[in-house]
Amino acid sequence: MSDYSWLESNVGPLVPIEAVVTIPNSLNVDAGQQFTLLRSIERNLEQSPNVIAVTSCLDFLPETNLPVDGELAASFHDNLATVSGAGYFNVSGMASHWRLTAHVTARGNLNYGDVLRDLRASLSADSDFSLHEGCTVQLSGLMPLVHEIQSQLLHDLFASFLTAFVLIAVLMTIVQAGFVAGVLSMIPNVVPALALFGFLGWIEHPIDIGSIMTASVAMGIAVDDTLHFLTFFTRRLSAGATRTEAVYSAYKHCGRAMIQTTLICGAGLAIFALSDFIPTARFAWMMVALLTCAIIGDLLILPAILLSPVGIVFEHRRPSRELGCMISPPDSGFSLRATELINSVPPSSSAADSTTSQV
């Protein structure tokens, strides 16, 4: 960044926007009219508050107070073929192509997408350019390319986040044997990303590619803790525990492991926060923040959902009270119901009497 500042202070702005003007040969526009058109487009670009300077083949015209038309324009136009290697002029079989370069600063918080839209709107409203029907101007160069790449990456990353959400939600629905239970179990995995990115948007903090790609990664890591907690929770429900008892047991069994997992993953990624490459450093800080939010969601939001009225959808594995329940481990503290076992023994058999007395 310091190198960029030095170059822009001592050399010039570093971000180019190329405007390629195409004039078909069929229009029979002479050299003077072409130069007039280019001068109009150049002035139009210079009027933009974001454009610092404009470079074109007009900078190589001879310094004269006379209008550049007639024989002077024709002579200069003919000589352009010998300097076309500079890249400002090219002649194809059907048209002439002129290049103008608008220079924009690389510093500051410029939205290059807005800059491109403003320049396109300004050029389309140019009265001199509209007089030459068939002429076209196209904005090209490095900056529009980077803008399009960033837009496509953001679109793809958002699509990947939605795809990951749908696939994980389907998996959680299958594991929890219920659509509502599967959707509810995804809340702790989505809330951290929504909360953190919402906060960054609220404080108007810039988001780059390295930051936005953390959403899908963090959700993939957070769902492991969610599944761990829910698995032990449903096991306790199947053993006959209440939801409160099952949540308490899941805390005792899974809480320490979930915290250790977060600390290990966070410490491994935090080392990249020391990188001099800013996107890598932001990726590390975002991952640590998202993992912290994820563990809060799994240890606070998920139990709150399980203990709330909607948590009843997770009780699909609880055995029926009419059919009795499974025998619990000795240290679980759950009552043992043996009524069905006793009633199932035939009373006429001596062996049955012995079995009954043992029970």
N, C-alpha and C positions, 0 to 999 in steps of 0.2 A: 504493500500500500504506500509506503514511503517512496519507493521507486516511481510508482504511478504519479504521486504528487510532484516529484522533481521533474519528471518528463513533461507533465502538463504545464508546469510553471515555466520551464525553460525551452521547451520545444513546441508543444501545442496539444490540443485535445486528441485523445487516443481512440475514441470510438467512431468509426466511419459508418455513414449511411449512404449507400450508393443509389443514385437516381439514374436509371438507364432510359434515355429518350430514343424512341424508334420512329423514324420518319420514312414512310414507304416512298420508293422512287416514283410510284404512279401518281403522287400528288404534284409532281413538278414544282417543288418548292426550291427556289434558287438559294445560293449560298447566303446572301444577305438576309433573307427571310429566316433561314435556319439559325443564323447567329442572333437575330432579334428574338426568336423564340427561346433560344437557350438563355439569353440574357434575362428574359422575363422569368423563366423558371429559377434561375440563380437568385434573382432578387426575392422571389417568393420564398425560397428556402432560407435566405438570410433574415427574413422577417420573423422567423420562428424564434421565440425566446430561448429555446434550448439549443439552437444551432449557433456555434461560435464563429465558424468560418466555412466557406464553400470554395472548393477547388474544381476547375474545369479547364477545358482547352482554351477558354476565353482568356485565361491568365497568360497565354502565350501569344496573344494578339499584339501586333506592334502598337506602341504608344502613339496615338494620333488623336487630334481633336476632330478629325473628319469622321463621318458615319461609316461604319464598316459595312459597305454594300458595294454593289457594282463590281468593277474590275478588282478592287482591293480585296473584297470578300472572296471572289472567285479564285484569285491568286493564292490566298491563304488556304482556301478549301482544298485546292489542288495539292498544295505542299503538305497537307495533313496526312496524306497517304504514306509519306516517307517517315513520319513520326508516330504512326499508329501503334508502334510497339510500346509506347507509353501507356496505352490502355484507355485513353480518353476518347478515341475515335476508332470506329471500325465500319467497314463497308462490306455488306453481304450482297448476294445476288439481287435481292429485291428491296433492300432498305439500307439506310444509314443509321448507325447507332452511336449516340453520344453519351458520355458518362460524366455526371457531376457528383462530387463527393461532399456531403455535408458532415462536418466534424462536430461531435458531441462529447462532452466531458465524461470521463469514466468515474469521477468522484460524485459524491452526493447521493441522494435517494431518488434518482430519476426512475420513473416507470417507463421503460423503453417501449412498451406496448402502447402507452398513451402518446408518446412522442411520434411513433409511426402513424397512429390514427390521425393525429393533428396534421402531420405533413401530407397525408393522402387527401384529407378533406381540403386543405389549403390548395393543393395542386389541382384538384377537381374543380375548384371554384375559380381558377385562373382564367380570366376572360381571354387573354392572348392565346393561351393554349387551346381553349375551346373553339377558337376560330379555325383551327387546322384539324378538321375532322379526319380521322384515320391515324393521327399521331397518338402514340401511347407512351406513358411514363410508368416505370415499374421500380419500386423501392427494393433494393437488394443489398448484398454485402454481409459482413460478419454479424453486425448487431441484429438485423432482422432474423438471420439464421439462428443465432443464440436464443433470441426471444421465442421463435417457433419451437426450438428444442426444449426450452424450459416449459413452455405451455403443454407440449406433448408429454413430457415427463410428469408434470403435475397431474395431468389427466390420467396417465397410466398408473401412477401411484395411488390416486384416489380410487381407480377401478380395482387395483390390487387389494386395497383395504376393504372395499365392499365385497370382493370375491372371498377374501379370507374370512370376513365376518359371516357370510352366508355358509361357507363350507364348515366352519367351526360350529355355527349354530345348528346345522344339520347333524353334525356329529354329537353335539351335546343333547339334541332332541332324541337321538337314537339311544344314547347312554342313559338318559333320564327317563326314557320310555314315555315321553309326553311332549307335545309341541309347546305348551305354555311353560312347562318346567325348563325346556331347552332355551326359550327366549329369555326367561327370567335369569337363568344362569349366565347369560351373555352380558347382562347389565354391568357387573363388576369389571368386565374386560373392556368395555367401551367407554365407561365413564371417565377413566383416567385420561385417555386421549382427548375426549371432548372437553374435559375440564382444563387441561394444560394448554391445548391449542386455542381454546376459547379465551383463556386468560392472556395468552400472547397476542391474540387479536384485539382484546380489550385495551391493552397497553400500547397497541400499534407497534409491536416488535416485528421486524422483518423476518420472514420465513424463507429459507433457501431449500435447495434440493436435499442437502444433508439432514435438514431438520424434518422435512415432511416424510421421508422414508422411514422414520422411526416409528410411526403409528402402527404399521403392519407388523414390524418386528416385535414391538412391545406387546401387542395383543397376542402374538404367538407364544411369548414367554409367560404372560399373565394367565393364560388359559390353563397352563399346567398346574398352577397352584389352585385354581378354581376347581379343576377336576379332582385334584387330590383331596381337597376339603369336602367336596360333595360326595365322593366315593365313601369316605369313612362316615359321613353323616347318614347316607342311605343304609349303610351296613348296620348302624345302631338303630335306625328305624325298623329295619327288618328283624332285629333282635328283640323288638318290643318296646324300645325306649320312646319317650315323648320327644317332641321337637326340641324342647329346651335341654333335655338330657343329651340328645344327640349332638347339638351344637357345642355343649360344654365338653363332651368327649372328643369331638373333632378338634376343638381348640387344644386340648391336652395332647392329642396324638399328632396333629399336623402343624400346629402353630410354629413350633421351633424350627421344623424343617423348612417351612415356607419362608421364614425370616432368613434362615441361613442361605437358601437358594437366592434370595434377592441380594443379600450382601455379597455373595460370591460373584454373581453376574454383574452387579453394579461396580464392584471393585475391579473386575477384569476390564470393563469398558471405560472406567474413569481414567485409566492411564492414558487413553487417547485424548483426553481433554488438554493434555500438555502439548499437543501437536501444534506446530506453526501453521499448518494448513487449516484455515478457518472452518471450512465445511466439516472436516473430520472432528475438530474440537467441538463444534456445535452438535454434531451427531452424538458425541460421547455425553455431553451435558444433558441433552434431550433424553437419551436413553436412561441415564441415572434418574432424572426427574420422573420419567414415565414409570420406571420400575418402582420407585417410591410410591407414586400414586396408585400403582397396581396392587401393591401389598396392602395399602390402606383400604382399597376397594375389597380385597379378598378377606381381610380380617375385620372390617367394619360394615361395609355395605352388604356383602353376601350374607353374613349372619343376620343382619337386620331384615333382609328379604325372607330368609328362612323362618324367622320368628314372627313375621308379620302375618296378617290374615291370608295373603296370597301364598304364603309358604305351605299351605295345606295341599297344594298340587304335588308336593314332593312326598306325600305320605302314601303314594300308590303301592309301596312295598310293605307297608305295615300289615301284619297278618290280621285276619278277622277275629274279633273278640269271641264270636260264637264257636270258632274252630280251635281256640287256644292259641298259644304262641310257641315259638321255638325255645329250647332250653338255653339260657344265657350263660356266659362264662361265670365262674364262681365269684370273680371280683367285680362284676358289673353292677351288683346291687339290685338287679331286677327280680321280681317275684316269679316263682315257678308255679305254673298251673298244670296239675296232673289229673284233673277231673276226667278228661277224655281218655287218658291212659287207663284209669281205674275202671271206667264204664265199659271199656272195650274188652275186658277180661271175662270169659265165660264163668259164671258163678258155680256151675256144676262140677267143675274140674278141681281136683285136689291141687294139681299143679298151679291152677289159676289162683286158688286161695293163697298158696305160698308166694306167688308173684305179687298178689295184691298186698299181702302183709309186708313184703319187702319194699314195695312202692310206698 
